[in-house]
Amino acid sequence: MDIFANFGSGLLVAIEPMNLLYCFVGVFLGTFIGVLPGIGSMAAISMILPLSFYLEPTSALVMIAGVYYGAEYGGSIASILMNIPGTPSSSITCIDGYPMAREGRAGIALFTSAIASFGGGMIGMVVMAVLAPALASLALNFGPTEYFAVILLGLVSASAVSNGSPIKGVAMVVAGLMLGTMGVDITTGTERFTLGIPELRDGVNLVVVAMGLFGVGELIVSIKANASGAHQTNIDYKQFYPNRAEWKSILNPILRGGAIGSFFGALPGTGQTVASAVAYAVEKKVSRNRGNFGKGAIEGVAVPESANNSATQTAFIPTLTLGVPGSASMALVIGALMIHGITPGPRLLVEHADLFWGLVASFLIGNLMLLVLNIPMIGLWVRLLQIPYKYMYPTIIVLICMGVYSVNNNVFDIWLTLAFGWAGYLMRLFRFEPAPLLIGFVLGPMMEEQLRRAMLLSRGDPLVFLTRPISGVLIAITVALLAWTFISALRAQRGNRGSRRSAE
């Protein structure tokens, strides 16, 4: 009953006129900025942060949170329509969202994304309200060995994201791991794989890799295919909404994605990209429609968007209750709170209960605002596909270059993005999926850091990963998943050979 009473008091705080206004400002600006390729939630929060200094703490936090999950939703729009991830986590949405758009089902994909984001956000809100203390204590039990095991599980799951041969999926993950090691080693200060290029001392930026592999790569594929005109010339508003069978098919993926995203969002250092990748891999294994994944499966849009938004909500759990930012965006949230004289930590729920529960209640209002704001705009977004390619191509390239350049104000990043674009094109020619590479690139440096910490604390004993209960269970699950993936691939290969022989 305390939870309902606390949530009720938080709802009274959230519906105050000024808090409602700044919640709307946050989700509107977040969605708009999220649509722009390469900007992302961190840049969006950075842009809005100076304004928050002049607001009340609750209004400031509600607005920043609105920008955060609004940008994550907005990223799916560019992913579905142009195969350009607006945010790194929305790169998983590209896998099935863009094929749906190419089939003339962009409206359904966008509607599914909005509904799944709302569903995932609601799951994350409930988890934050009900399980915040329990999840905070569980996160405290995670040391370097547990984080290494979680990341290893995410990498193995990433290989399952790839369509076709799991060997190619593993190869792409390894390539991403190697790419993630480029730059100066933070422990020894030694340059690694920089090829003597000064601009690579800091490594390759995630935005560069994502924009190149997905944005420029897809652009080259379209140009080489001599595509002309627009994706879709006739827009039927009835095509904007899923039919009864599609509604049934996305319900369970939304629930599973929300559950997985809530778990990973509460773990500092994992975040939305890991949650989306793992949720997609799990759904691909359990779905009856697994053969259509990567070709425009509606479940492939629902599950990563649900996981993404639920992870966005629960990311506030370690940030507010432990004072541990799970990402750079959450670090900005902590900075905004400390400017207002509020120190995040276990005492925040007691000393600033109105702020915490007001934020939780604002998730409900903000996600409703996103739904009301974006569903009527589906027609506008879909009409972008009517723009002829001769106008669309230069616009996309300009947006990509602007997004990439804005990260470090470095022209070298633009040339590097073009190089990754050609690499992405070659991958598609030889049927290598770029998504596992991107996931390996994101998780690789984190896994290396946790591995080093675990080895230092255990004085080089590798058995520490098996003797600690949580990491031991996670590694066992990883091994089982890897074995299942290869066994399934062998069975499928034998089945194909058998069908060929019978056909002959």
N, C-alpha and C positions, 0 to 999 in steps of 0.2 A: 504493500500500500504506500510505502514511503516513495517508491519510484513514481507512482501516479501523482502523488501530491507534489513531488519535486518537478515533475514534467509539467503539471498544471501551473505551478508558479513560474516556471520558465516560459510557458506559453504566454502568460500575461506580460512578461518582459518582452518577448519577441514581437507581440502585436502592438506594441507602442508605436505611434505614428512615425517617429524618427527612425526607429529600428526597422520598420517595414520599408521605409524609403531607402535606407542604405542597403538593405537586403536586395531590393530590386535593382539598385544601381550596381551592386556587386555582380549579380547573376547576368545582368544585361551586358556590362562591360566584359565580364569573363567570357561569355559566349562569343561576343564580337571578336575579342582578341584571340580566342581559341581557334576560330575559323582561319585566321591568318597563319600560313605555314611557318613553322620554325620559331614562333614566338613563345608559346608554352605558358604554363601557369606561373612559373617563377618570374618570368618577365612581366606578366600581367600584374602579379602582386607587387612587384617592384615599382611599377608605374603608379599604382594606387596607394602605395604605402605613405607617401608624404601627406596625402589628404587625411589619413587616419590619425595623424598626430593632433589634429584639431577637434577630434570627436571624443565622445564619451567612450570608455573602454569597451563596453558591450557593443555599442554601435560600430566601433572600429573593427572588432573581431568578427561580428556578423557580416560586415561588408567584405572583409578580407576572405572569409570562408566562402561567401557567395562568388567572389572572383575565382577562387580556387576550383570549386566543383563546376562552376559555369564554364571555365576554360577547358576543363577535362571533357565536358559534354561537347563544347564547340569544336574540339579537335576531331570528333568523329564525323562531322559534316564534311570537312575537307578530305578525310580518309575515304568516305563513301563516294563522294562525287568525283574526286580527281586522283585518288590513290596517293594522296600526299598527307602523311600524318601531321595533324595540327599540333599534337603533343606526342611524346615518345610512346606513351601507353596506348594511344589509338592506332599504333602501327599494326596491332593484332586485328583490329577492326577492318583494316584494308584487305585482309586475306579473303573474306567473303563479302564484305560490304561493296567493294568496287566491282566484283563480278556481277552482283545484283544490279548495280547501276548500269553496267554494260548490257544487261538483259532487259533494260527498261523498267526495272523494279526499284529505282532509286527512292521513290516515295515510300514504298513499304520498308525499305532498309532504314530510312531516316525516322519513320514512325516507330519501328522496332527499337531503334537506338534510343529514342526519347522515352519509350515505355520501359525499356530495360534499365536505362539510367535512373528513372524514377523509382523502379522497383528495387534496384540495388541500393540506391540512396536511402530508401525507407528501411531496408534490412540493416544497413550500416548504422542508421540512427537508432534503431531498436537495440542493436548490439551495444552501441556506445552508452545508451541509457541504462541497460540492464546489466551488462557485463563489464563495464569500465573498470571497477575495482579488481575483479577477478582476472581480466585480461592484462591489467597492469602488473599484477603480481606474477602472472605467468611469464610475461616479457622479462621480468627481473631475473627469472631462472635461465634465460638464454645467455650463454657465454659464447666465446669464439667458436667452440666445437659445434654448438647447436646452429649457429648462423652459417657455418661452413656446410653443414649437412642440409640445411634448408636451401641454400643457394645451389648446391650440387643437385638436389632434387629438381629445382627449377630448370637447371641446364639440361638434365636428362628429359624432363618434360618438354623442353623446347625442341628437342629433336623430333618429338612426336607431332609438333606443329607442322613439320614439313610434309608436303604431299609427295607420295611416291616412295622411293627407297629410303629406309631409315638410315642406311649407311651415308647417304648424301646429307640427311639431316644432322647426323653426328659430325660429319665433316664441316658443315657450315657452322655448327656450334664451336668446334675447335678453331676454325678460322676467326670467329668473333673473339674467342679467348686470346688468340695471338695478337689480334689487332688492338685489344684492350691493354696489352702490355707495352705498347709503344709509348715512348716518352721517358722522362727522368724517373728513376726508381726513388720513391719517397723515403725509403729506408736507407739506401746506400748512396743516393745522389748520382748514380751511374746512368748514363744515357743508354736506352735500349731501343734498337731497331728504328732509330731516327734517320738513318741513311745520310747523316751529316747535314740535314736540313734544319736550320735553327727554329723554324716555325713548328716543327714537330716535337720540340722539347717538352711541351705541355700535353702531348698526346693529340689524338683526333677527337674533336668535339662530337657528342652524340647527335646534335642537330645536323651536322655535316653528313654523317653516315646515314641517318634516316632520310634526309631530303634527297641525298644522292641515290641510294638504293631504290627507294620507293617512288619519289617524285620524278627525278630526271630519268631514271631507268624506265619507268612506264611511259614517259614522254617519248623516249627514243623508240620503244616498241611500237607505239602508235604511229609515229612518223614513218618508220620502216615498213609498217603494214599499209602505208598509203591511205590512212583513214581520212575521210573527208566528210563534210557536213557536221552534224551534231549527233550526240548519242540517241536522242529521242525527239521526234518531231511532233508527235501527237501526245498531248498530256491529258489523261483521263483521271479526274479527281477520285474516281472509284478505286483507282490503283494505288491510292495513298494509304490504304488501310488493309491490314492482313485479313484473310478470310478465316472461317471458323477453324479449319484444319491448322492454319499457321498460328492462330492464337493458342491452340492446344500445344503445338510443338515448341513454343517459346516459354511456356509457363515454368516447366521444370528447369530449363537452362538458366532462367532468371534467378530461381531459388538457389540452384547450385552455385552459380557465379557470385551471388550475393554472399553466400556462406564462405566460399573460398576467399573472396576479396576482403571480407570482414576480418578473417584470420590474418592474412598477410598484411593488411593495412595497419593492424595493431602492433606489428613487429617493426621496430625501428630499422631502417636501412633496406627494407624490401620494396614496399610501395606498389604503385598501380601497375607498372610494367610487369613485374613479377606476378602479381595477382592475375592480370589479364592472360599472361602466357600460360600459367599453370591451369587456370580455369578453362581455357580453350583446349589445352591438351587433354584434360580430364573429360571434357564434354565430347571430344572427338573419339575417345575410347568407349564411352558408355552410350553414345547416341546410336539409335537404330539407323540414322541417316548419315553415318560416318563417311560413306562413299561419296557424298556430295559436298563434303567440307573442302573448302578451297575453290569451289566452283559456283558459289552463290548460295550456300546454305543459310537459311534465316537464323538457325541456332548459332551459327558462327558469328553473327552480329550481336545477338542477344546476350550470350554468355560473357564475352569480354567487356561489353559496356556495363553489364550489371556488376561484374567483379571490379571494374575500374572505379565506378562511383561508390560502391560500398567501401572499397579500400580508401577512397578519398575521405569519407566520413570518419572511419575508424582510425585514420592516421592521426587524428587529434587526440586519441587516447594516450599514447606515450608522450606526445608533445605537452599536453596539459597536466596529466597526472604524474609524470615522471620528470618532466623538463628535458626529455631526450628527443630532439628533432629527428624524425625518420627520413627527412629529405631537406634539400636546400630551401624549398618553399616553406616547410614547417619551421626552419630556422628563422625565416623572416617573420613568421607568426610570433615566435618567442621574442624576437627583437621588438616587435610592436607592443607586446604586453609589457616588457620591461621598461619601455619608454613611458608607459602609463603607470609605472611603479608596481606592477604585478609580477611576481616571480612564479613561473609555472613549477609545479611539483605536487607531492602528495597532499599538501595543505590547501591547495587551491580549491578543492571540492568543499572544504569547510569554510575557509575565509572568504571565498568569492563564489558561493554557491549560485547566486543569481546570475553571474556571468556564465558559469558552466552550463547550467540548465537553460538559460536563455539561448545560448549557442545551440544546444541540442534541439530545442524547439524550433529554432530558426531553420534547421535542416529541413523540417517538414514544410515550412512556408516557402523556403527557397526552391526546393524541388518542385513544389506545386507551381511556383512562378515560372520555372524553366519549362514545365509542361505546357502551361497556358501560353507562354511566350513563343515557344518553338513549333508546336504542332500547327498553328495557323500559318506559320512561315514555311511549311514544307513545300508548298507550291512555289514560293519564291526561290527556295534553294534548288528545286528540281528544274526550274526554268533556266538555271545557269547552264544546264546541259544542252539547251537549245542554241547556245552561242556557237557559231561555226569554229571549227578547229583552227582556221587561219588566224582567228582573233584570240582563241583560247590558249594556244601554245605560247605566244609571246607573253601573255598575261601571267601564265603559270610560272614561266622562267623568271620573270621580274619578281614575282612574289617569293619564289624560292631564294633568289639572290638577295633580296631585301632581308628575308628571315635569317639567312646564314650570315650575312654581313653584320647584322645587328647584334650578334652574339659577342664577337670579339673585335668588331670594326677592323677586320683583316681581309684584304682582297685574296690572300692565299687560300682562305677557307672556301671561296667561291670556286677557284680552280680545282681544289680538292673535291668539292661536291660534284663537279662535272666528271672527274675521274671515277668517283664512286658510281655515278650514273651509268657510265659505260661498263663498269664492272657488273652492276645490276642487270644491264642488258645482256651481257655475256652469260650471267647466271641463268637467266630465263631461257636463253638459247639451248643451254645444256641441261635444263630442267633441275637447276639448283634453286631452292627457295631462299630468298634473302631474309625472311623473318627469323629463322634460328640464328643466323649470323648476328643480327641486331641484338637479339636477346643475350647471346654469348658475349657480345661486346659490352653490354650494360652490366652483366653480372660478373664478368671475369675479374676486373679489378677488386670488386668487393670480396669475391671468393679468395683471391690471393691475400688480401689484407687479413681476413679472418683465419686463413690457414697459417700465416706467419705468427699471428697472436697465439693461436692454439699450440703451435710447436714451441714457442718461447715459454709459455706457461707450463707445458708438460715436459720441458727440457728434451724435446726431440722424440718423444714417445708417440708413435703413430696409433697405438692401441687406444689412446684416449678417446678417439672418435667412436669406438665400439663399447668402451666401458661406461661411458656416460649414457644414462637411459634414453634421454630424448634424442640425442644425436645417433645412438645405436639404432633406434626404431626408424628414424628418418633415412638412414643409410640402407637399412634392410628394405624399406619401401622403394628406394631408388634402384637397388639391384633388381628387385622383383619387376619394377616397371621397365627397366632396360631389357631384362630377359623376355618379358611379355612382348615388348615391341619387336624384338628380333624373331621370336618364335612366330608371331603373327605374320611378319613379313615373309618368313620361309614358307608358311602354310599358303599364303596368298600366291607366292611364286610357284609352288607345286601345283596349286589349283589352276593357274594360268597355263602351265605346261600340259596338264591333263586335258584341259579344254581344247588346246591347240592340237594335241594328238587325236582326240576324238573327232575334231573338225576335219583333220586330214583323212 
